[in-house]
């Protein structure tokens, strides 16, 4: 009886193995046709970006990413690696800060939820007497394109005094600590820059203090006011007011100023504002 059971079990294993081999051979023959069929094929129009790209992005992110994906071969919903491939491809795009989720469903639809990079300031790069304006995000990451200060970036402040070119292409950090610090300052005041008419951010090297060589920043307003901000938020020494405290001080200061009348250029230190 036991011998008969072993024979039946062995026959069952062989039968399952035969089906597996047969299925594998069948898939080798029909698999490419199925994956390449219209029903499962993924085209550019089948990729949905959420949310829609903001108005400052003029390029077609979806088309650019799809072109790179397509170079690897036809895209199919049945491809087990599709979600990973799509996530990696979008994460490499210089306007994408983060890929939060990729979801595929039938009929052909791939939804990609992302976080976009937001420009906080333009960097005035001066090399060999030639000037260019390049945008960066809050982390000092270089963004695509060159600008003339107009268009969607017309109201962004300009970080001046930079003479070191970016170390890499768009989507990578600029590589100059002054740019990273200036971007931090720009991000800290971003919600108020328009109301305050902020036009320039100026880095000023400080004399080395012991082993510390820290860059400080000033904010130049359209009316000629110069506000000494101090070091970037990420480089602030102990006892320095936080970026949030500095912003609140400036909000209170400007709220107390009389409207209208002649504007007299003035120098202010946000760490020592009158009435603080």
C-alpha positions in Angstrom: 0.0 0.0 0.0 2.8 2.4 0.9 4.6 1.5 -2.3 1.5 2.3 -4.3 1.1 5.6 -2.5 4.7 6.5 -3.3 4.1 5.7 -6.9 1.0 7.8 -7.1 2.8 10.7 -5.4 5.7 10.4 -7.8 3.4 10.4 -10.7 1.6 13.5 -9.4 4.9 15.3 -9.1 5.9 14.4 -12.6 2.5 15.5 -13.9 2.8 18.9 -12.2 6.3 19.3 -13.5 5.1 18.4 -17.0 2.4 21.1 -16.8 4.9 23.6 -15.5 7.4 22.9 -18.3 4.6 22.9 -20.8 3.2 26.2 -19.5 6.7 27.8 -19.6 7.3 26.6 -23.1 3.8 27.9 -24.2 4.5 31.3 -22.5 7.8 31.6 -24.3 5.9 31.2 -27.5 2.8 33.4 -26.9 4.1 35.6 -24.0 5.7 38.3 -26.2 2.5 38.5 -28.3 0.3 38.9 -25.2 2.5 41.5 -23.5 2.7 43.4 -26.8 -1.0 43.3 -27.5 -3.0 46.5 -27.6 -5.0 45.5 -24.6 -2.0 45.5 -22.3 0.3 48.0 -24.1 1.1 51.2 -22.2 1.3 54.4 -24.3 2.1 57.9 -23.2 -1.6 58.8 -23.0 -2.0 55.9 -20.5 0.3 57.5 -18.0 -1.4 59.8 -15.6 0.6 62.3 -13.5 -0.9 63.4 -10.2 -1.1 66.2 -9.4 -0.9 68.0 -12.8 2.5 69.8 -13.3 2.4 73.4 -11.9 2.5 76.3 -14.2 6.2 77.0 -13.8 7.0 73.7 -15.6 6.8 74.3 -19.3 8.3 71.0 -20.4 6.2 67.8 -21.0 7.5 65.6 -18.2 5.4 62.6 -19.1 6.6 62.5 -22.7 10.2 62.9 -21.7 10.1 60.1 -19.2 8.1 57.8 -21.5 10.8 58.3 -24.2 13.4 56.9 -21.9 11.2 54.1 -20.8 10.3 53.2 -24.4 14.0 52.9 -25.2 14.1 49.8 -23.0 11.4 48.1 -25.0 7.6 48.0 -25.3 5.7 48.7 -22.1 3.1 46.3 -20.9 0.9 46.0 -17.9 1.9 42.4 -17.6 5.5 43.3 -17.1 6.2 42.5 -13.4 8.9 45.2 -13.3 6.7 47.9 -14.8 5.9 49.7 -11.6 9.6 49.8 -10.4 10.8 50.9 -13.9 8.2 53.7 -14.0 9.0 54.9 -10.5 12.8 55.0 -11.2 12.3 56.8 -14.5 10.2 59.6 -13.0 12.5 59.9 -10.0 15.4 60.7 -12.4 13.6 63.6 -13.9 15.0 67.0 -12.7 11.6 68.4 -12.0 10.5 65.5 -9.7 11.5 65.8 -6.1 9.8 62.5 -5.0 7.8 59.7 -6.5 5.2 58.9 -3.9 3.3 56.1 -5.6 2.9 54.2 -8.8 -0.3 52.2 -9.5 -1.2 50.2 -12.6 -4.6 48.8 -13.5 -6.4 47.3 -16.4 -7.3 48.5 -19.0 -4.0 50.1 -19.6 -3.5 52.9 -17.1 -0.5 53.8 -14.9 -1.0 56.5 -12.3 2.1 58.2 -10.9 1.8 60.4 -7.8 4.7 62.8 -7.4 6.0 65.8 -5.6 7.4 68.5 -7.9 10.4 70.6 -7.2 9.5 74.2 -6.6 11.9 77.1 -7.5 12.6 79.4 -4.6 15.1 81.8 -6.2 17.2 82.5 -9.3 21.0 82.3 -9.0 22.9 85.0 -10.9 25.9 83.1 -12.1 28.8 85.3 -13.3 31.6 83.5 -15.0 34.2 85.2 -17.3 32.1 88.4 -17.2 29.1 86.6 -18.5 25.9 86.4 -16.5 23.2 83.7 -16.5 20.1 83.2 -14.4 19.5 79.6 -13.2 16.7 78.4 -10.8 17.2 76.3 -7.7 14.8 74.7 -5.2 14.9 75.0 -1.4 17.7 72.4 -1.2 19.9 74.2 -3.7 19.1 71.7 -6.5 19.6 73.0 -10.0 16.4 73.2 -12.0 16.1 72.9 -15.8 16.5 75.9 -18.1 18.0 79.4 -18.2 15.8 82.4 -17.5 15.7 86.2 -18.1 13.8 87.0 -14.9 10.5 87.1 -16.7 7.7 84.6 -17.1 6.6 82.4 -14.1 9.9 83.3 -12.3 9.5 87.1 -12.6 8.8 87.5 -8.9 11.5 85.2 -7.6 14.4 86.9 -5.7 17.8 86.7 -7.2 20.8 85.2 -5.3 23.8 87.3 -6.5 27.6 87.0 -6.0 27.9 83.4 -7.3 30.9 82.6 -9.5 31.0 78.8 -9.3 29.1 76.8 -12.0 26.9 73.9 -11.0 28.8 70.7 -10.4 26.2 68.6 -12.2 23.2 68.7 -14.5 19.7 69.8 -13.6 18.3 67.7 -10.8 21.5 67.6 -8.8 22.7 70.0 -6.0 24.6 73.0 -7.2 27.6 72.1 -5.1 28.3 75.6 -3.7 27.5 76.0 0.0 26.5 79.7 -0.7 23.8 78.5 -3.1 22.5 76.0 -0.6 22.4 78.6 2.1 20.8 81.2 -0.1 18.2 78.7 -1.2 17.4 78.0 2.5 16.9 81.7 3.2 14.8 82.1 0.1 12.6 79.2 1.2 12.2 80.6 4.7 10.8 83.9 3.4 9.1 82.5 0.3 5.5 83.1 1.4 6.3 86.8 2.1 8.8 87.7 -0.6 6.2 89.3 -2.8 4.6 91.3 -0.1 7.9 92.6 1.1 9.1 93.2 -2.5 12.2 91.1 -2.0 14.5 91.4 -5.1 18.0 90.3 -4.0 19.7 87.9 -1.6 23.3 88.7 -1.1 25.8 86.4 0.5 28.5 88.0 2.6 31.5 86.0 3.8 32.3 86.5 7.5 35.8 86.7 8.9 36.7 83.2 10.1 36.0 82.7 13.8 38.3 80.1 15.0 37.7 77.0 12.8 34.3 78.3 11.6 33.9 80.3 8.4 30.3 81.1 8.0 28.4 83.0 5.2 25.8 85.5 6.2 23.0 86.8 4.0 21.2 90.1 3.5 17.8 90.7 1.8 17.5 93.7 -0.5 14.0 95.1 -1.1 12.7 97.1 -4.0 12.6 100.3 -2.0 16.3 100.1 -1.1 15.9 98.6 2.3 18.7 96.2 3.3 17.8 93.5 5.9 20.7 91.6 7.5 19.4 88.1 7.9 22.5 86.4 9.2 23.5 82.8 8.5 21.4 80.3 6.7 18.9 78.4 8.8 21.0 75.2 8.5 24.2 77.0 9.5 22.9 79.0 12.5 25.0 79.1 15.6 23.7 78.5 19.1 21.6 81.5 20.3 20.7 82.7 16.8 17.0 83.3 16.3 15.3 80.6 14.2 14.1 81.3 10.7 10.5 81.2 11.9 11.3 83.8 14.6 13.0 86.1 12.1 10.1 85.9 9.7 7.6 86.7 12.6 9.8 89.7 13.6 9.8 91.0 10.0 6.0 90.5 9.7 5.4 92.5 12.9 7.8 95.2 11.7 6.3 95.7 8.3 2.7 95.6 9.8 3.7 98.6 11.9 4.9 100.7 9.1 2.7 103.5 7.8 1.3 103.1 4.3 2.2 105.6 1.6 4.6 108.5 2.0 8.2 108.8 0.9 10.3 105.7 1.2 13.7 106.2 2.8 16.2 103.4 2.2 17.3 101.9 5.6 19.5 99.1 7.0 17.9 96.7 9.4 19.1 93.7 11.3 16.4 91.1 11.8 18.1 89.9 14.9 17.9 93.4 16.5 14.8 95.0 15.1 13.4 98.1 16.9 10.9 97.1 19.5 12.3 93.5 19.8 
